[in-house]
Amino acid sequence: MTDNDSQTFGRLPATDAERSVAGRPTRAAVVDWWTDRFGVPRTIFESYTLWEKGAGKVWALPFDPGAPVPVEALGLTVLRTRQEHWKPTTIAAQRFGREATRNVLRLDERDHAAAFLAGEEQEIAWDGDWGYVIAAHELTGRLEPIGVGLYTYGTLQSMVPKGRRREF
């Protein structure tokens, strides 16, 4: 396969040398990104195969179906890559965020966590990196990832999709 087919899942090539579809990220680049940006251990991804469908939607599947797969959905969407800054998905933040050790913005106050989940933008003091972050809140004694936020200039913008937002 040398063209990007929006109807077929194509496996991410392991490295640049194995790439046959222009612009397709490599497995190594995706795993490196999760490790570098969020500190998620590489071992978390060992049991997952990584696929692209369309332009830049990367999916993770906890098994290997073999060759390119002509289906509507496969596993879970984990990353959008065909834009200036790669953006993790909410479901990926919730699935892999417990393992993250970097760029996790802890929302200690219940009101901040509730505002984030409602999709609100809020002023938050934080000394971490700007860009996409995993917003998390402690529930029952454990830090739980809520979703993806965009942190810039002291402002946290919730990226929780409209259909998944909740008001408390």
Residue pairs with C-beta under 8 A, 6 or more apart in sequence:
1 8
1 10
1 20
1 21
1 68
2 20
2 21
3 21
4 10
4 21
4 22
4 23
4 24
4 52
4 54
4 55
5 68
6 53
6 54
6 55
7 53
7 70
8 53
8 68
8 69
8 70
9 51
9 52
9 53
9 59
9 68
9 69
9 70
9 71
9 74
10 21
10 24
10 51
10 52
10 53
10 68
11 49
11 50
11 51
11 68
12 24
12 25
12 26
12 27
12 30
12 50
12 51
12 52
12 58
13 19
13 20
13 24
13 26
13 27
14 26
14 27
14 28
15 26
15 27
15 28
16 26
18 26
19 26
21 52
23 55
23 56
23 82
24 52
25 52
25 56
25 58
25 81
27 50
30 45
30 50
30 58
30 78
30 79
30 81
31 42
31 45
31 50
33 79
33 86
34 40
34 44
34 45
34 88
34 96
35 41
35 42
37 102
37 103
37 131
37 132
38 88
38 96
38 97
38 100
38 101
38 102
38 103
38 104
38 134
39 99
39 100
39 101
39 102
39 103
40 96
40 99
40 100
40 101
41 99
44 96
44 99
45 60
47 62
47 63
48 60
48 61
48 62
48 75
49 60
49 61
49 63
49 64
49 65
50 58
50 59
50 60
50 61
50 78
51 58
51 59
51 60
51 61
51 69
51 74
51 75
52 58
52 59
52 81
53 59
53 74
55 82
56 80
56 81
56 82
56 83
57 77
57 79
57 80
57 81
58 77
58 78
58 79
58 80
58 81
59 73
59 74
59 75
59 76
59 77
59 78
60 75
60 76
60 78
60 92
61 74
61 75
62 75
65 74
76 89
76 91
76 92
76 95
77 89
77 91
77 92
78 88
78 89
78 91
78 92
78 95
78 96
79 86
79 87
79 88
79 89
79 92
80 86
80 87
80 89
85 131
85 132
86 132
87 132
87 148
87 159
88 132
88 134
88 148
89 148
90 147
90 148
90 159
90 160
90 161
90 164
93 134
93 135
93 145
93 146
93 147
93 148
94 145
94 146
94 147
97 104
97 134
97 136
97 145
98 143
98 144
98 145
100 134
100 145
102 128
102 129
103 128
103 129
103 131
103 132
103 133
103 134
104 133
104 134
104 135
104 136
104 143
104 145
105 124
105 126
105 128
105 133
105 134
105 135
105 136
105 149
105 151
105 156
106 136
106 137
106 138
106 143
107 113
107 116
107 124
107 135
107 136
107 137
107 146
108 137
108 138
110 137
112 122
112 124
112 137
113 135
113 137
113 146
114 167
114 168
115 122
115 158
116 122
116 135
116 137
116 146
116 147
116 149
116 156
116 158
116 160
117 146
117 147
117 158
117 160
117 165
117 166
117 168
118 158
118 165
118 166
118 167
118 168
119 158
119 160
119 162
119 165
120 158
121 155
121 156
121 157
121 158
122 155
122 156
123 154
123 155
123 156
124 151
124 154
124 155
124 156
125 154
126 151
126 154
126 156
128 151
129 151
130 151
130 152
130 153
131 150
131 151
131 152
132 148
132 149
132 150
132 151
132 159
133 148
133 149
133 150
133 151
133 156
134 145
134 147
134 148
134 149
135 145
135 146
135 147
135 148
135 149
135 156
135 158
136 143
136 144
136 145
136 146
137 143
137 144
137 146
138 144
146 160
147 158
147 159
147 160
147 164
148 159
148 160
149 156
149 157
149 158
149 159
150 156
150 157
150 159
151 157
158 165
